[in-house]
Amino acid sequence: MGRRRDARTKIELGDFQTPPDLAAEVCQLLCARGLAPRAIVEPTCGTGGLLLAALDAFPGAARALGADINEAHVGAVRTRLRERPAGPEVDVEPLNFFTADWAARIAGLPSPVLCIGNPPWVTSADLGCLHSDNLPEKRNLHGHAGLDAITGKSNFDISEWMLIQLLSWLDGRDAALAMLCKTSVARKVLGFGWRAGRRIASAAIYRIDSARHFGAAVDACLLVCELGAAGPPRCAVFDRLDAAQPGGEIGHVDGRLVADLARYRRWQHLIGASPYPWRSGIKHDCAAVMELRRTGDRLHNGLGEAVEVEDRMLYPMLKSSELARDGDATPGRIMIVPQRTIGEDTAGLADAAPRTWRYLAQHRAALDRRGSSIYRGRPPFAIFGVGDYTFAPWKVAISGLYKKLRFRVVGPEAGKPVVFDDTCYFVACGSRAEAELVAALLGSDIAGEFFAAFVFWDAKRPITVELLRRLDLRRLADELGRSAELAGLGVRAADTARDPGSC
């Protein structure tokens, strides 16, 4: 029981201590970048790895502040400090980052200030599940609206919140921020800082081997921001801490975060409003009831029950994994689709499809337990991501979860249109010829270059509707010399006006 409690505490506090060799390598890099702080701050110092390494690397520092929510860690750091030779004034306190007045503490320090650390690698949702108090006041950090806020985009990493606060408290100071964090967090913090007008003079991301250093299978990095004056919104990305040259450059251009500035500059003229709207697959959040498998001439649900429903309510289904895998994408499941449009009243199923109504009614408790608030106040058995486009005979689809750009032509199966789960995206087409042309355009090298300018492959869902919607297929067809083919399908050729854009 004690071991389980210790594991829970480690997760809750994000308690993954920085190994001494990594701490030393980080500080060596900061020295090589020319940093010479007069004050050092480590707001989540743990057992002191980074704080002590910084004191060794920067003997010119006059003040240092360390803090941690874990009083045992604070005691350990104080003991280690007493064993060191005399040095700068160092204060280490047991503080909760979310309630301490860090703005006042930082304001009293001499410049330049180095804020260094390894904040917790957990999300607000993780801590909510643990009923933890070690998190900030819950709010929609990036101001997401509508379904994005309801269905999870308002969830955030605790370190993301911390780093954004530190950027604010250090804004305008001669200072530097050097933090070990998830690479996705580093990008979000930079994006927030650039949008909010924080004075970031320069920024760099250095990838680290998190499996070797922390035993964690996550894409992680050292984020370094030198502050004080506003520089161009771009960030060099290095493949490792000792890399001499960056492997690429990300940036913030025209209100969006760009994964590869060089590719963006080359293909930004393809940005536009595409004539093919991208859609998400069907969201039902109850696979055990809504998704069936066929065994011989019988249907079974995920609970192992034999199911009898009207055939017209059933549609062959492709999951994200089936779209992404090599070889043919063959539907392995069948989905019950009780609505043709979002919000459609399902009461009519009782007469129009009594077996389906009876089956869903038998499992209403499970359907009513669906956690997302999007189902509240909706008709019984409601689903989302459904409309006329769902029932188009031909589609071009892609998985949002896998690290590959694979656009598939998906046609009818046994005379019925194929539907997708909500981690898939697709465009609806009226014919096979249209779907094959659209897939050929999307699968071109130029389209791949375009998407590579925006996609971050380490993201939980690297392919998004927002990403796919940026590419105007008319402009792409014009670039590839296939405008006439697209026009032959009733889609006008590309507007030759270009978005100026700049980096």
Number of C-alpha atoms within 10 A of each C-alpha: 6 7 8 9 10 11 12 13 14 13 17 23 23 20 19 17 18 20 12 15 12 17 21 19 14 24 22 18 15 19 15 9 11 8 17 19 23 20 25 28 26 26 26 28 28 29 22 27 21 28 28 22 19 26 20 15 18 20 13 14 23 18 19 23 20 25 26 24 19 18 14 13 20 23 16 13 24 18 11 13 17 9 9 9 7 8 14 15 11 17 13 21 19 17 19 16 18 16 10 13 11 15 13 10 12 20 13 8 17 17 18 19 26 26 26 26 26 24 26 23 22 20 18 22 17 16 19 14 9 14 11 13 12 19 24 13 9 12 12 15 15 13 11 13 11 9 12 12 16 15 13 13 15 18 19 21 22 23 25 26 19 19 24 18 16 17 24 14 16 22 20 15 19 16 26 28 22 23 23 27 26 24 22 19 23 24 22 19 21 28 20 19 19 22 14 10 12 21 23 25 17 19 23 22 27 23 22 22 18 17 12 9 15 13 10 13 10 17 17 23 26 25 25 22 23 22 24 19 14 16 15 14 22 23 23 16 22 21 17 17 18 13 12 9 11 15 12 14 17 25 22 21 17 10 9 11 24 23 23 21 23 14 16 25 15 12 17 19 20 26 19 19 14 18 15 17 13 20 21 22 24 22 16 23 19 17 16 16 24 21 23 27 19 14 9 6 5 11 18 18 19 14 10 12 12 14 16 13 17 13 10 12 16 20 25 23 23 24 20 21 15 18 25 23 13 9 8 10 17 15 18 14 16 23 24 22 20 23 19 19 16 14 16 15 16 17 12 11 16 13 10 12 16 14 16 24 21 15 14 20 15 12 14 14 10 15 22 14 11 14 12 13 11 15 20 12 9 15 15 20 23 23 24 19 18 21 14 9 21 23 17 19 21 25 31 25 27 27 31 23 18 20 17 15 18 19 21 23 24 24 19 17 14 9 10 15 18 25 29 28 21 19 20 25 24 27 22 22 21 13 14 17 13 21 23 18 18 22 19 17 21 24 15 13 12 16 19 15 15 25 23 18 21 22 20 21 17 14 15 12 15 18 25 18 15 9 13 20 18 17 24 19 26 26 24 25 23 17 14 14 10 16 19 14 15 20 14 11 13 10 15 14 19 21 11 11 9 12 11 8 12 10 13
